[in-house]
Amino acid sequence: MSRSQGSSSSLKRKRPGLSSPSQSFTDHERKLYDVIRSRKDMGIWTRDMKKETNLPDNVVNKSLKALHAKNLIKEVVNIQNKGRKHYMAAEFQPSKELTGGSWYVAGSLDTDFIRSLRMFCVKYIAEEKVATVEKVTELIRGNGAFAVEVTKQQVEEIVRALVLDDEVMEVKSNGMEEFGSVPVGNVCYKCVGKGRSGGVKAIIGAMASIPCGVCPRISLCTPDGVISPRTCVYYTKWLDF
């Protein structure tokens, strides 16, 4: 279950000195590098480089190899267009829009990590009867099952996905009975089960009934993107309800 997590910071190192005596650049290399670096943590597709620099294919390819050999640029994976060659300046780390965030490793969805984290979220919510994201995060961090530190944001995204799958429900505490440990009005979660809600005055979170409101990938959702309302199974189910 071990895995490494990428840093969320975009700028990691000082910009390489283009005027350094140890570095020599052709005009083409300098022009291409300036275009690549201007895109910061979003990087740029090779076809867009060619359009912006108006350089021939062979010149662009040769310059890319030279810049890569000098450790000034790097090729990165764009999860929405894996077949495209995408480059960025070596001083930046890819944005979440490119990598997919903490759920992806080297451009591939880390299904084992997601499956395990999902299992522990359900387990602890069931054991606690009612639990907040903070409580579930604390329990997961304390069990020693993962070699990396699980973040609150990761747990929150998993729990929201569980809400969409009707495995848990989002509720607001009334401070009574099983909600005694959660301050009144605070959002918390409980497992969905037949006949388990009798007598408990829990208020179902308004956003729990709207897929977009609890979707962990909402930041990547665009009308014409890989993730979009037209391709979303949860949104379709909600419309058909």
N, C-alpha and C positions, 0 to 999 in steps of 0.2 A: 504493500500500500504506500510505500515511500515514493516521494516525488519532490521535485524542486519547484519553487515558485519564482516567477519573474518579478522584478522590481517595478513599482508603478511610476517611478520617476522617469521623466523624459530625458533630461539633460544629465549625463553621467560623468563626462570628462571634459577637460578644457579642449577647445578647438585646436586641431593640429596647426602648427604654424606653417603657412604656405610659403612664407618668405625665408624659412630656415635653409641654411646652406646645404643641409643634408637632403633636402627635397628639391627636385627639379620638375617643372611642369611645362608641358606644351600649352599653347593657347587653347587647344581643343580640350585638354584635360581640365584646365582651370575653368573654362566655360561650363563644362559638364558638371564639375564638382559644385560650382556655385548654384546651379539649378537644383541639384540633388539636395544640397544642404538647406536650401531655402524652404524645402518641404518639411523640415524638422522631423517629428516623430511619425508623420504620416507617410514619408517616403514618396517614391514616384515610380510609375510604370515605365519600362524602356520605350514604349511607343510615344508616351507623352514627352519623354526626354528629347526624342528625335524631333518632335513637333516644335518644342520650345527653343531648342538650340539650332534647328535647321541644319544639322550635321548629317552626312551620309551614314548609312548603316554600318559600313566597315570602320569608319572613324569612331563612331559611338562605341562599337564593340571593343575596338582596340583601346580606347580611352578608359572604358570600364575595367578592363583587365589590368591596366596600369594603375588605376586608382585603388583597385582591390588589392593589388600586390603591395601597395604602399600603406595598406591598412587604413585608408581614409574613408572607404565606403564598405558596405556589407549588403549581401542579398538577404532579404527577409521574406517570410511567407505571409501572404494576404489570404486569410481564410475564405474570403468571399470570391477570390479569383486565384486559386492555387496554381493554375496553369500559366499565369503571367509572371514574368521576371520583374521583381520589385526591389528597388534599392533605396538605401538611406545612408546619411553620413554616419560614420562609425561612432560618433560621440552621442548619438541618440539611441534610446530604447523604443521599440515599436509601440504604438498606441494600442489601446484595447480594441479599437475599431479594426485594426489589422490582425491582431493575434487572437481575438475572441476573449481576451481576459484570462483570468486564473484557471478557467476550465480547460484550457488548451495547452499542450506541450508540443513544441516543435511543429505547430500547425495542425496537430491532430487532437481531437476531443479526448480528454482523459476519462474514459468511461468507467474504468475501475475505481478511480478516486471518487467520481460522482456517485456511483452505485454504493460504495461503502459509506460515504458521508450521508447519503439519503437514508440508508439503513439505520445509522446511529441517530439521526434526527427523529425518525419514527419511534425508535426504541425509547429514547429519553422523554419524548413528549408523552408516550403511553405510560411510562413509569411514574412520571410526575403528575399525571392526570391533566394538569394545565401547566404550560411553561412558556416563558418569554424567549425571544431569540437570544437574549443575553444569557439566560440560564442554560439553554441548550449548548451554546458556545462554550460556556464554562465547563460543563460536564464532558463535552467532547475533548476539550484541551486536556482535561484531567485524566482521561482514560488511557493515554499513551499509545493509542492505536495508530497514530500518524506520525511520521518522522518530521513533518513540517507543521508549523503552527497554523491551525485552521482559523480563518478570520471571521469576524462577525458578519461581514458582508456575504461571504460564501454561505454561511448557515442561513442567512436571511433569504438568499436566492433559492436555496434548496427548499426551504420551508414554503416559499411562495409557489414553487413548482408543485409541492405536495398538496397545497390548497387547490391548485388547478386540477389536480388528479383526484380530488375528493378523498384523499387519504387523511388529511387533517383539515380543521376548520379554523378560520381566524375569528376570534371573539374579543370582546372587551370585558375586563374584569368588573364585577359588581362588589368585590371585596367580601363576598359571603361564601361559606362552605369551601368548596375546592379552590375558590379564587382568593382565599384568605391571605396567601403569601404574595399576591400581586396587587399593587395599589389600584384603587378604583379608577376606572377609565383607561387603564393601560391596555395596549393590545397584547394578546397572548394567543396560544394555540392549544388545541386539544384534538385527540384522534377522533375520527368519524366512526361511529358504530351504532348499530340499531338499538334503540331503546336506552341509550346512555345519557340522553339529555333531559330526562324527566325531572321537572321541578327546578332545574338550574336556570336562573334568569340571566343567561348570557346574551349579549348583544352581538350578533354577527356583524363583523366589519363590513362597511358598505362596499369597499373596494374589492372584497373577496369574491363578489358576484360578477365583477367585470374583469375578463381575462387580461386586458391591457394594464389594469391597475396593479396587478401582482406579478406580471411577467418579468422574469429575471433577465430577459434579453431585449427589453423595451428600448434600450439605448442603441441597439443595432438594427432596430426595425425601421425600414423605409418603404415607401410605396412600391418601388421597383427593385428592391434589394433581394438577397437570398432569403432573408427573414423579412416577411411583409404580411399585412393583413390578409392578402389573397392566398398565401400559402400556409397560414397559421391554422392548425387543426383545432386548437382551443377556441379561437375566435369563431370558427365555423360552427363548432358545437354550441357555442353560446348563442349564436344567431338562430340556430335551429331549435333552441330550447323553447 
